[in-house]
Amino acid sequence: VANDNADFRYRASAHYLAVGVQVPARSHERTEMQFMVEDGIVEFMIGGASGMVLGGDFVRVPAGVTYAYRNAGDTTARILMRPVNPQPARRASRVQATFAA
C-alpha cells in the first residue's frame, strides 16, 4: 500500500481502549484521520454528531473537524488509526460513515 507521497511507506498505529475510557475531544487542522475498529464497540463523536461503530467498520474524520471517541462495549476495543494528508486523499476512493445528529 502506498502512502500519500507514493513512496510505498504506510503509517498506522494500533490503539487499545479499555472499557469505559474516552479519548478527549481534539481536531487536526491540516490532517484528516482514518480509523478502523478491529475489535469492540466504539462510540465516535464527530462534529457534534455521534454513532456506534462495530468491529470491521471504518470512520473518516475530515481535517479541522473536532472528534472524540469512547469504548462503549464490555471488552477492550482495538482501533487502527491513520493520519492522512487530505489533498492527495481526495483522489483516492474513500469509505466513510455518516452519523445522524
FILUM-187421 format. One line per field, with one value per residue: residue in one letter; x, y, z of N, C-alpha, C in turn. Coordinates in nm, 3 decimals, decimal comma, m for minus. Example, Ala and Ser with C-alpha at 12.3 -4.5 7.8 and 13.67 -1.06 7.14 Angstrom:
residues 2
r	[a  s];
npx	[1,319  1,285];
npy	[m0,569  m0,225];
npz	[0,780  0,708];
capx	[1,230  1,367];
capy	[m0,450  m0,106];
capz	[0,780  0,714];
cpx	[1,320  1,290];
cpy	[m0,330  0,003];
cpz	[0,780  0,787];
end
This chain:
residues 101
r	[v  a  n  d  n  a  d  f  r  y  r  a  s  a  h  y  l  a  v  g  v  q  v  p  a  r  s  h  e  r  t  e  m  q  f  m  v  e  d  g  i  v  e  f  m  i  g  g  a  s  g  m  v  l  g  g  d  f  v  r  v  p  a  g  v  t  y  a  y  r  n  a  g  d  t  t  a  r  i  l  m  r  p  v  n  p  q  p  a  r  r  a  s  r  v  q  a  t  f  a  a];
npx	[0,085  0,067  0,173  0,063  0,256  0,339  0,560  0,562  0,551  0,374  0,181  0,040  m0,124  m0,191  m0,443  m0,536  m0,824  m0,951  m1,240  m1,501  m1,333  m1,267  m1,146  m1,027  m1,182  m1,061  m0,890  m0,745  m0,594  m0,475  m0,474  m0,647  m0,815  m0,819  m0,993  m1,008  m1,208  m1,111  m1,174  m1,443  m1,679  m1,722  m1,799  m1,817  m1,779  m1,830  m1,784  m2,012  m2,207  m2,299  m2,225  m2,244  m1,981  m1,881  m1,670  m1,466  m1,565  m1,516  m1,406  m1,394  m1,246  m1,269  m1,014  m0,970  m1,211  m1,371  m1,332  m1,405  m1,381  m1,507  m1,487  m1,756  m1,830  m1,814  m1,568  m1,211  m1,136  m0,998  m0,836  m0,734  m0,546  m0,494  m0,323  m0,385  m0,286  m0,504  m0,517  m0,394  m0,557  m0,806  m0,809  m0,828  m1,036  m1,288  m1,395  m1,663  m1,832  m2,153  m2,311  m2,615  m2,754];
npy	[m0,118  0,215  0,528  0,873  1,013  0,848  0,680  0,430  0,376  0,309  0,434  0,359  0,329  0,120  0,129  0,053  0,046  0,069  m0,060  0,172  0,394  0,721  0,909  1,234  1,526  1,647  1,800  1,819  2,046  2,033  1,770  1,478  1,214  0,862  0,579  0,237  0,014  m0,265  m0,458  m0,474  m0,225  0,101  0,432  0,706  1,055  1,309  1,620  1,718  1,522  1,180  0,827  0,467  0,240  m0,063  m0,360  m0,401  m0,187  0,133  0,470  0,808  1,117  1,441  1,691  1,948  1,908  1,857  1,579  1,292  0,985  0,683  0,379  0,184  m0,068  m0,393  m0,507  m0,474  m0,244  m0,245  m0,029  0,080  0,354  0,619  0,894  1,124  1,314  1,547  1,648  1,472  1,254  1,308  1,222  0,952  0,662  0,647  0,517  0,588  0,690  0,805  0,997  1,034  1,326];
npz	[0,000  m0,089  0,049  0,098  m0,039  m0,234  m0,194  m0,101  0,175  0,472  0,732  1,033  1,348  1,629  1,870  2,189  2,373  2,684  2,863  2,894  2,874  2,751  2,479  2,483  2,329  2,018  1,738  1,411  1,223  0,964  0,888  0,802  0,977  0,977  1,082  1,179  1,333  1,487  1,682  1,915  2,042  1,960  2,038  1,835  1,834  1,625  1,499  1,639  1,606  1,681  1,684  1,691  1,633  1,497  1,521  1,236  1,095  0,929  0,985  0,894  0,960  0,867  0,799  1,041  1,175  1,484  1,700  1,906  2,092  2,245  2,434  2,409  2,461  2,626  2,641  2,586  2,332  2,003  1,790  1,474  1,367  1,136  1,019  0,754  0,474  0,351  0,084  m0,129  m0,071  m0,166  m0,423  m0,406  m0,360  m0,103  0,212  0,412  0,704  0,796  1,036  1,210  1,350];
capx	[0,000  0,146  0,124  0,021  0,367  0,365  0,691  0,534  0,552  0,239  0,189  m0,083  m0,094  m0,298  m0,480  m0,620  m0,907  m1,015  m1,384  m1,542  m1,237  m1,297  m1,037  m1,079  m1,207  m0,944  m0,900  m0,617  m0,628  m0,427  m0,466  m0,767  m0,786  m0,895  m0,998  m1,074  m1,230  m1,085  m1,250  m1,515  m1,783  m1,669  m1,884  m1,744  m1,845  m1,760  m1,851  m2,141  m2,293  m2,237  m2,273  m2,172  m1,903  m1,851  m1,551  m1,471  m1,613  m1,422  m1,452  m1,306  m1,270  m1,202  m0,925  m1,035  m1,335  m1,348  m1,381  m1,369  m1,439  m1,502  m1,521  m1,893  m1,855  m1,777  m1,433  m1,114  m1,151  m0,875  m0,862  m0,622  m0,561  m0,401  m0,335  m0,374  m0,287  m0,632  m0,508  m0,385  m0,664  m0,925  m0,802  m0,848  m1,171  m1,297  m1,505  m1,699  m1,953  m2,231  m2,386  m2,732  m2,742];
capy	[0,000  0,337  0,639  0,989  1,061  0,741  0,619  0,295  0,361  0,318  0,460  0,344  0,285  0,048  0,189  m0,034  0,133  m0,008  m0,041  0,298  0,504  0,814  0,994  1,372  1,591  1,704  1,817  1,838  2,143  2,002  1,626  1,401  1,090  0,744  0,478  0,110  m0,058  m0,408  m0,534  m0,396  m0,128  0,233  0,545  0,821  1,184  1,381  1,743  1,736  1,405  1,060  0,700  0,347  0,177  m0,201  m0,421  m0,413  m0,062  0,242  0,606  0,913  1,249  1,541  1,787  2,062  1,870  1,807  1,443  1,218  0,851  0,610  0,238  0,167  m0,211  m0,455  m0,563  m0,379  m0,219  m0,223  0,064  0,123  0,495  0,661  1,033  1,133  1,446  1,546  1,681  1,353  1,159  1,341  1,148  0,810  0,627  0,653  0,455  0,695  0,670  0,925  0,984  1,121  1,412];
capz	[0,000  m0,096  0,129  0,020  m0,121  m0,330  m0,177  m0,055  0,320  0,527  0,875  1,112  1,484  1,698  1,998  2,271  2,455  2,791  2,880  2,955  2,855  2,641  2,431  2,482  2,200  1,951  1,593  1,343  1,119  0,829  0,869  0,830  1,048  0,937  1,188  1,156  1,458  1,463  1,781  2,014  2,006  1,991  2,003  1,782  1,833  1,518  1,457  1,704  1,588  1,737  1,634  1,733  1,527  1,535  1,463  1,090  1,036  0,906  1,013  0,841  1,020  0,783  0,864  1,103  1,244  1,620  1,722  2,028  2,087  2,371  2,428  2,455  2,476  2,754  2,628  2,532  2,188  1,928  1,681  1,392  1,333  1,033  0,973  0,608  0,414  0,278  m0,058  m0,215  m0,040  m0,246  m0,549  m0,379  m0,316  0,042  0,286  0,503  0,783  0,821  1,161  1,226  1,468];
cpx	[0,089  0,087  0,092  0,132  0,409  0,506  0,681  0,561  0,408  0,252  0,051  m0,041  m0,216  m0,319  m0,574  m0,693  m0,983  m1,164  m1,410  m1,450  m1,278  m1,173  m1,093  m1,095  m1,079  m0,975  m0,760  m0,646  m0,587  m0,419  m0,602  m0,724  m0,876  m0,882  m1,059  m1,086  m1,211  m1,167  m1,322  m1,624  m1,733  m1,771  m1,795  m1,834  m1,766  m1,842  m1,989  m2,239  m2,222  m2,300  m2,185  m2,105  m1,860  m1,724  m1,567  m1,516  m1,502  m1,488  m1,348  m1,345  m1,196  m1,113  m1,006  m1,163  m1,301  m1,407  m1,334  m1,426  m1,422  m1,538  m1,659  m1,927  m1,813  m1,645  m1,340  m1,133  m1,013  m0,909  m0,731  m0,648  m0,454  m0,425  m0,310  m0,373  m0,412  m0,620  m0,495  m0,500  m0,789  m0,927  m0,830  m0,995  m1,173  m1,414  m1,537  m1,827  m2,021  m2,316  m2,503  m2,714  m2,852];
cpy	[0,123  0,443  0,757  1,046  0,958  0,685  0,485  0,270  0,379  0,337  0,448  0,301  0,217  0,113  0,092  0,054  0,048  0,028  0,091  0,416  0,588  0,894  1,135  1,428  1,656  1,727  1,841  1,925  2,101  1,852  1,562  1,272  0,980  0,641  0,351  0,042  m0,205  m0,495  m0,437  m0,308  0,008  0,338  0,659  0,943  1,271  1,503  1,762  1,621  1,285  0,935  0,586  0,283  0,040  m0,250  m0,442  m0,286  0,042  0,375  0,703  1,045  1,350  1,633  1,903  2,032  1,811  1,667  1,391  1,078  0,784  0,464  0,222  0,020  m0,262  m0,531  m0,454  m0,367  m0,200  m0,142  0,089  0,267  0,532  0,808  1,039  1,279  1,454  1,578  1,558  1,255  1,187  1,266  0,999  0,784  0,618  0,569  0,553  0,659  0,804  0,902  1,081  1,202  1,383];
cpz	[0,000  m0,005  0,038  m0,068  m0,225  m0,318  m0,105  0,094  0,368  0,677  0,937  1,251  1,542  1,834  2,069  2,370  2,556  2,802  2,951  2,933  2,734  2,607  2,421  2,341  2,148  1,805  1,539  1,221  0,978  0,801  0,894  0,900  0,994  1,047  1,134  1,292  1,426  1,555  1,873  1,955  2,053  1,948  1,958  1,788  1,736  1,479  1,517  1,687  1,650  1,676  1,683  1,613  1,578  1,470  1,313  1,020  1,026  0,940  0,957  0,905  0,934  0,864  0,921  1,179  1,381  1,634  1,858  2,010  2,221  2,347  2,490  2,477  2,613  2,748  2,575  2,382  2,126  1,805  1,606  1,350  1,230  1,000  0,822  0,566  0,326  0,129  m0,147  m0,191  m0,122  m0,378  m0,530  m0,344  m0,165  0,092  0,397  0,574  0,802  0,944  1,162  1,354  1,569];
end
